[in-house]
Amino acid sequence: MTFIDFIDYAGVFVFAATGALAASRCRLDIIGFIFLANMTAVGGGALRDLMLGNTPVNWVREPLYLLIGTSAAVLVYFTAHRVESRYRILLWLDAIGMAMFSVMGAEKALHLGFNAWVAIVAGVFTATMGGVLRDVVAGQPSVLMRREIYISAALAGSCTFVALNALGVPITFSVLAGTGIAFLIRGGALYYGWMLPAHKARRGRTEEELKRDGIVRSE
């Protein structure tokens, strides 16, 4: 097993654990745990592969992904009840998985021969879409809709890896640096509440203003 394989499989396990934790919050049965865990673990990568035309997608080529995801689901199924704050653990595990996949997604795109810009987008896509699928299916507020920095952390990790790779830095250091940057930013956002400035929406026009502008007819 190469270092890249290890990080990839570790990311699958961690993301699968977040899916299983979401299943525990929904009080699903063991099959629900396995389904949600595997969907979270391989969903982002599968969508990335479809986007890049790399078919069959990841879990079809490497069934080991599903075995790892299922193992995480079973482990969480028998231990989640011992955890006091499952959502907090979910957020931190999600941060770890996001950091790993922001780099792994970019690495796979570069390995397929795509340019740096495509690799960065692939990294962000891989890092975020599994969590989006998990939250939508579990009927929980999406982690992307939290105010703390999330996508920007994945972007920073992906950019760091791609930049170091372009400079000829050894792959091990590039992966660790990209993963570390993404996790530090996301971890800081969770711990300190870091966030980017929010959009300040313009005040909606009143009915009188709409009538004045001819958008609404006056009776």
C-alpha positions in Angstrom: 0.0 0.0 0.0 1.4 3.4 -1.0 1.1 6.5 1.1 -1.5 7.9 -1.3 -3.6 4.7 -0.9 -3.3 5.0 2.9 -4.6 8.6 2.9 -7.4 7.7 0.5 -8.6 4.8 2.5 -8.3 6.7 5.8 -10.4 9.5 4.3 -13.0 6.9 3.2 -13.2 5.5 6.7 -13.5 8.9 8.4 -16.2 10.1 6.0 -18.0 6.8 6.4 -18.0 7.3 10.2 -19.6 10.7 9.8 -22.4 9.1 7.7 -22.8 6.5 10.4 -23.0 9.2 13.1 -25.7 10.9 11.1 -27.6 7.6 10.9 -27.3 7.2 14.7 -28.8 10.7 15.2 -31.7 9.5 12.9 -32.0 6.2 14.9 -31.7 4.1 11.8 -31.1 0.3 11.7 -27.8 -1.3 10.8 -28.7 -1.3 7.1 -29.4 2.4 7.2 -26.0 2.9 8.9 -24.2 1.0 6.2 -26.1 2.8 3.4 -25.5 6.3 4.7 -21.9 5.6 5.7 -21.0 4.3 2.2 -22.9 7.0 0.4 -21.0 9.6 2.4 -17.7 7.9 1.9 -17.8 7.3 -1.9 -20.4 9.8 -3.0 -18.1 12.7 -3.6 -15.5 10.6 -5.4 -18.1 8.9 -7.5 -19.5 12.3 -8.6 -16.0 13.5 -9.3 -15.3 10.5 -11.5 -18.5 11.1 -13.5 -17.5 14.7 -13.9 -14.1 13.8 -15.2 -15.3 10.9 -17.3 -13.4 8.4 -15.3 -15.7 5.5 -15.4 -16.5 3.0 -13.9 -16.5 5.2 -10.8 -14.3 4.7 -7.8 -16.2 2.1 -5.7 -17.0 0.0 -8.8 -13.3 -0.3 -9.6 -12.2 -0.7 -6.0 -14.9 -2.6 -3.9 -12.5 -2.2 -1.0 -14.0 1.3 -0.5 -17.4 -0.3 0.3 -15.7 -2.8 2.7 -14.0 0.1 4.6 -17.2 2.1 4.7 -19.2 -0.9 6.0 -16.6 -1.5 8.7 -16.9 2.1 9.8 -20.7 1.8 9.9 -20.7 -1.4 12.0 -18.1 0.1 14.4 -20.2 3.3 14.9 -23.4 1.3 15.2 -22.1 -0.5 18.3 -20.3 2.4 19.9 -22.2 5.6 19.0 -24.5 5.3 22.0 -21.5 5.8 24.3 -20.8 9.2 22.8 -22.4 12.2 24.5 -22.1 14.8 21.6 -22.3 12.9 18.4 -22.9 16.0 16.3 -19.7 17.7 17.6 -17.7 14.5 16.8 -19.4 14.4 13.4 -18.2 17.9 12.6 -14.6 17.2 13.6 -14.5 13.9 11.7 -16.0 15.7 8.8 -13.2 18.3 9.0 -10.6 15.5 8.9 -12.3 13.7 5.9 -12.8 17.0 4.1 -9.1 17.8 4.5 -8.0 14.4 3.2 -10.4 14.4 0.2 -9.5 18.0 -0.8 -6.1 16.6 -1.6 -7.1 13.1 -2.8 -9.6 14.6 -5.3 -6.9 16.9 -6.7 -4.3 14.1 -6.9 -6.6 11.8 -8.8 -7.4 14.5 -11.3 -3.7 15.2 -11.9 -3.1 11.5 -12.1 -5.7 11.3 -14.9 -3.8 14.1 -16.8 -6.0 17.1 -16.1 -4.5 20.5 -15.5 -4.1 22.3 -12.2 -7.4 24.2 -12.4 -9.4 21.1 -13.0 -7.5 19.3 -10.2 -8.4 22.1 -7.7 -12.1 22.0 -8.6 -12.0 18.2 -8.4 -10.4 18.4 -5.0 -13.1 20.8 -3.6 -15.9 18.8 -5.2 -14.6 15.5 -3.7 -14.2 17.1 -0.3 -17.7 18.6 0.0 -20.2 16.5 -2.0 -20.1 13.4 0.2 -21.1 15.6 3.2 -23.8 17.3 1.2 -25.3 14.0 0.2 -25.1 12.8 3.8 -26.9 15.8 5.2 -29.6 15.9 2.5 -30.5 12.2 2.9 -30.4 12.4 6.7 -32.6 15.4 6.6 -30.2 17.5 8.7 -29.0 21.1 8.1 -26.1 20.9 5.6 -22.7 21.5 7.0 -22.2 23.8 4.0 -24.9 26.1 5.3 -23.0 26.8 8.6 -21.4 30.2 8.8 -18.0 28.9 9.7 -15.5 28.5 6.9 -15.8 25.1 5.0 -15.5 25.3 1.3 -12.7 27.8 1.6 -10.8 25.3 3.7 -11.1 22.6 1.1 -10.0 25.1 -1.6 -7.0 26.1 0.4 -6.0 22.5 0.9 -6.5 21.6 -2.8 -4.5 24.7 -3.9 -1.7 24.0 -1.5 -1.3 20.4 -2.8 -1.5 21.4 -6.5 1.0 24.2 -6.1 3.5 22.1 -4.2 3.1 19.3 -6.7 3.8 21.7 -9.5 7.0 22.9 -7.8 8.2 19.3 -7.7 7.9 18.9 -3.9 7.8 15.2 -2.9 4.3 13.7 -3.0 4.3 12.8 0.7 5.0 16.3 1.9 2.6 17.8 -0.7 -0.2 15.6 0.6 0.5 16.2 4.3 0.8 20.0 3.7 -2.4 20.3 1.7 -4.3 18.1 4.2 -2.8 20.0 7.2 -3.7 23.4 5.8 -7.3 22.4 5.0 -7.8 20.9 8.5 -6.2 23.8 10.3 -8.5 26.3 8.6 -11.6 24.2 9.1 -10.6 23.3 12.7 -10.0 27.0 13.5 -13.4 27.8 12.0 -15.0 25.2 14.3 -13.1 26.2 17.4 -12.9 29.9 17.0 -15.8 30.5 14.7 -13.8 31.9 11.8 -16.0 33.0 8.9 -15.8 35.1 5.8 -17.9 38.3 5.5 -21.5 37.4 4.7 -23.4 38.9 1.8 -25.5 41.9 2.9 -28.7 41.6 1.0 -30.4 44.8 -0.2 -33.7 45.6 1.6 -36.7 44.5 -0.3 -38.9 47.1 -1.8 -42.2 47.9 -0.1 -45.5 47.5 -1.7 -45.7 51.3 -2.1 -42.3 51.4 -3.9 -43.4 48.5 -6.2 -46.5 50.4 -7.1 -44.5 53.6 -7.7 -42.1 51.7 -10.1 -45.0 50.2 -12.0 -44.2 46.6 -11.0 -47.5 46.2 -9.1 -50.7 47.8 -10.2 -52.5 50.1 -8.0 -56.1 49.1 -7.4 
